[in-house]
C-alpha cells in the first residue's frame, strides 16, 4: 500500500484533516482501488483503516498502539466531562 508512512502518534493523527480521512475510509468501503499519489496521507490513512477493519490487510503493531492511545485519551476526556466541576459539595 502506497509510500506513505503509517500514522503512529496522536499528534500525527490530529494533524490530518478528519474530512479527508473519512473520504478515504468511505472510498475503501465502496471497494475503490488503493489510492495513488493523487491523494494525500489523510485519505490514505482513512483508506488503510477501513481495510484493516475489514481484515483485508493485517493490523500492524503501530496501528494497535495508535488505537490504544486514542482510546485512553477519549476515556480520559469523557471522564473529565462527567466529573463535577470543582469537586463535590456538601
Secondary structure, DSSP 4 states (H G I P E B T S, - for coil): --SPPPP-SHHHHHTS-HHHHHHHHHHHHHTPPPP-TTS-HHHHHHHHHHHHHHTSSPPPHHHHHHHHHHHHHHHHHHHHHHSPTT----
